[in-house]
Amino acid sequence: MSVDEVAWQKWHKYVTNVVDIEKRQVIWNCNGRGKTTLDAFYRKLGKKDCRKIEAVASDGARGFLSSTKEHLENAVIVLDHFHVKKYLNDAVDAVRKEELRKARQQKQGELADVLHCNKRFILMQNTVSDKKRNLLERLSSLNKRVYKAMLLKEQFLTIYQAGDRKAAYANLRQWIVAAVKSGMPSFAELGYKFFRKRHYVLNYFICKITTAISEGINNKIKRLKRMAYGYRDVKYFLLKIHQHCGLLSPRLST
């Protein structure tokens, strides 16, 4: 199964969705997020059924991890690699913003043009397109710091190409050392974060599951919310989620 959250109103109001990956449907949801919310699901499920759960994919939120470790002693917890890529993109973007500010202060027009916000989507791409290759070539001569951040990102993504967990662990350990010594605060912080959660990252090689199904369901929920121009009653919103993406859906039951 996978666990994720989606906003239903502004000001950090969320609902938590638990998704059965094999059935591709929401099996439980509740207003709120964090450990307390997920604890309610596991208590409702019961100790006997909790032992039947083999693997859980999560975005790495502290509350979700602590609740799952407490209630699912036999389950493998996998840190979703799509969220890992988001962490890497955020670290690269933090370096880009810092160097862009310096370039504008020092009136380096060419560098400021390369690091402008309209170029950041090219930098965030996981595939190496012609535009990204040309941009990296310019960065290698204009700004070593952002270029180094991009190389660290690409180096981490090769971890998922390893043949087994042992090889992936060796690559991850090398990357963490390089990130901590990089001199870039965003990557140093990310290096320590991945060190603390290294077991969850490497568990992907034991059970290759992701939160992709949850993210797809989240997109359906967001579309549902837009069609209704928002919901005032969260309980009604939870029922609509089950109707369109869960156990109450007539399409999923046939």
C-alpha positions in Angstrom: 0.0 0.0 0.0 1.0 3.7 -0.2 0.2 6.6 2.0 0.0 10.2 0.8 -1.8 13.5 1.6 -3.7 16.1 -0.5 -4.9 19.6 0.4 -8.6 20.1 0.5 -8.6 23.8 1.6 -6.1 26.6 1.9 -4.1 27.2 5.1 -2.6 23.7 5.3 -5.8 21.7 5.6 -5.1 18.2 4.4 -6.7 14.8 4.1 -4.7 11.6 4.3 -5.3 8.8 1.8 -4.3 5.1 2.1 -4.2 3.4 -1.2 -4.1 -0.3 -2.1 -1.5 -0.3 -4.9 -2.6 -3.6 -6.4 -6.3 -2.7 -6.5 -5.5 1.0 -7.4 -8.1 2.4 -5.0 -8.4 4.4 -1.8 -9.2 2.0 1.0 -9.2 4.6 3.8 -9.0 8.4 4.3 -9.4 10.9 7.1 -9.2 14.6 7.7 -5.7 15.6 8.9 -2.2 14.3 8.4 0.7 13.1 10.4 1.3 10.3 13.0 -2.0 10.7 14.9 -4.1 10.5 11.7 -2.3 7.3 10.4 -2.4 5.8 13.9 -6.2 5.8 13.7 -6.1 3.7 10.5 -3.7 1.1 11.9 -5.8 0.8 15.1 -8.9 0.4 13.1 -7.2 -2.2 11.0 -6.2 -4.2 14.0 -3.0 -6.1 14.9 -3.9 -9.2 13.0 -4.5 -7.4 9.7 -1.5 -5.1 10.2 0.8 -8.2 10.1 -0.5 -9.0 6.6 0.8 -5.8 5.1 4.1 -6.5 3.3 5.3 -3.1 2.1 4.4 0.6 2.4 5.5 3.4 0.1 5.7 6.9 1.6 7.0 10.4 0.9 9.3 10.2 3.9 7.2 12.4 6.2 8.3 11.9 9.8 4.8 11.3 11.1 4.0 8.6 8.5 7.3 6.8 9.1 7.0 6.8 12.9 3.4 5.5 12.8 4.2 2.8 10.3 7.3 1.6 12.2 5.2 1.4 15.4 2.3 -0.6 14.0 3.8 -2.6 11.1 6.7 -4.5 12.5 7.0 -6.9 9.5 6.4 -4.4 6.7 9.1 -2.9 4.4 9.0 0.9 4.3 10.0 2.3 1.0 11.0 6.0 0.5 9.3 6.8 -2.8 11.9 7.7 -5.4 9.7 10.3 -7.1 9.8 12.3 -3.8 13.5 11.7 -3.6 13.9 13.4 -7.0 11.8 16.3 -5.7 14.2 16.7 -2.8 17.1 16.8 -5.2 15.4 19.3 -7.5 14.6 21.5 -4.5 18.3 21.4 -3.5 19.4 22.3 -7.0 16.9 25.2 -7.1 18.2 26.6 -3.8 21.7 26.8 -5.2 20.4 28.3 -8.4 18.5 31.1 -6.6 21.6 31.9 -4.4 23.8 32.1 -7.5 21.2 34.1 -9.4 21.0 36.7 -6.6 24.9 37.0 -6.6 24.9 37.3 -10.4 22.4 40.2 -10.4 24.3 42.0 -7.6 27.6 41.7 -9.5 25.8 42.5 -12.8 26.8 39.3 -14.6 24.2 39.5 -17.3 25.0 36.2 -19.1 25.0 34.2 -16.0 21.8 35.8 -14.8 20.2 34.9 -18.1 21.2 31.3 -17.8 20.0 31.0 -14.2 16.7 32.9 -14.7 13.6 31.3 -13.4 12.4 30.5 -16.9 15.4 28.2 -17.3 14.8 26.3 -14.1 12.4 23.8 -15.7 15.2 22.7 -18.0 17.5 22.2 -15.1 14.9 20.1 -13.2 14.4 17.7 -16.1 15.4 14.1 -15.3 16.2 13.3 -19.0 19.2 14.9 -20.7 17.6 16.8 -23.6 19.5 19.0 -26.1 18.5 22.1 -24.3 19.6 20.8 -20.9 23.0 19.6 -22.4 23.6 23.1 -23.9 22.7 24.7 -20.6 25.0 22.5 -18.7 27.9 23.3 -21.1 27.3 27.0 -20.5 27.1 26.5 -16.7 30.4 24.5 -16.7 32.2 27.7 -17.8 30.1 30.4 -16.1 29.3 28.9 -12.7 30.9 25.9 -11.2 28.7 25.9 -8.2 25.4 25.3 -10.0 27.1 22.9 -12.4 28.4 20.9 -9.4 24.8 20.8 -8.0 23.5 19.4 -11.2 26.3 16.7 -11.3 25.3 15.7 -7.7 21.7 15.3 -8.8 22.7 13.2 -11.8 25.0 11.1 -9.6 22.3 10.3 -7.2 19.9 9.2 -9.9 22.4 6.5 -11.0 21.9 4.8 -7.6 18.5 3.5 -8.9 20.3 1.9 -11.8 22.4 -0.4 -9.5 21.9 -4.1 -9.9 21.3 -4.9 -6.2 20.9 -3.3 -2.8 24.6 -3.8 -1.9 25.8 -1.9 -4.9 23.2 0.8 -4.3 24.4 1.2 -0.7 28.0 1.7 -1.8 26.9 4.4 -4.3 24.6 6.0 -1.8 27.4 6.2 0.8 29.8 7.8 -1.7 27.1 10.3 -2.7 26.3 11.3 1.0 30.0 12.0 1.6 30.2 14.1 -1.6 27.1 16.1 -0.7 28.2 16.8 2.8 31.6 18.0 1.6 30.2 20.0 -1.3 30.1 23.3 0.5 26.5 23.9 -0.5 24.1 24.0 2.5 21.1 22.6 0.7 23.0 19.5 -0.4 24.8 19.1 2.9 21.4 19.1 4.6 20.0 16.7 2.1 23.1 14.4 2.6 22.3 14.2 6.3 18.7 13.6 5.6 19.4 10.7 3.2 21.9 9.3 5.8 19.1 9.1 8.4 16.7 7.6 5.9 19.2 5.4 4.0 17.4 2.2 4.8 14.1 3.5 3.4 15.9 4.6 0.2 17.6 1.2 -0.2 14.4 -0.7 0.6 13.3 0.1 -3.0 15.6 -2.7 -4.1 13.8 -5.2 -1.8 10.3 -4.2 -2.9 10.1 -1.9 -6.0 6.9 0.0 -5.2 6.3 3.7 -5.4 3.5 6.2 -4.6 2.8 6.7 -8.4 -0.7 5.3 -8.0 -1.3 7.7 -5.0 -0.1 10.6 -7.0 -2.4 9.7 -9.9 -5.3 9.4 -7.5 -4.3 12.8 -6.0 -4.6 14.4 -9.4 -8.1 12.9 -9.7 -9.0 14.4 -6.3 -7.6 17.8 -7.3 -9.7 17.7 -10.5 -12.8 16.7 -8.4 -12.2 19.6 -6.1 -11.8 22.1 -9.0 -15.0 20.8 -10.6 -16.9 21.5 -7.4 -15.1 24.8 -6.8 -14.0 23.5 -3.4 -15.8 21.8 -0.5 -16.9 23.3 2.8 -17.7 20.0 4.5 -14.7 17.7 4.7 -16.8 14.6 5.5 -18.7 15.0 2.3 -15.4 15.5 0.5 -14.1 12.2 1.9 -17.2 10.4 0.6 -16.7 11.9 -2.8 -13.1 10.6 -2.9 -14.4 7.1 -2.1 -17.1 7.5 -4.8 -14.6 8.4 -7.5 -11.4 6.7 -6.4 -12.3 4.2 -3.7 -14.6 1.4 -2.5 -17.8 3.2 -3.5 -16.8 3.6 -7.1 -19.1 1.6 -9.4 -16.4 1.5 -12.1 -13.8 -0.1 -9.7 -16.3 -2.7 -8.4 -17.1 -4.1 -11.8 
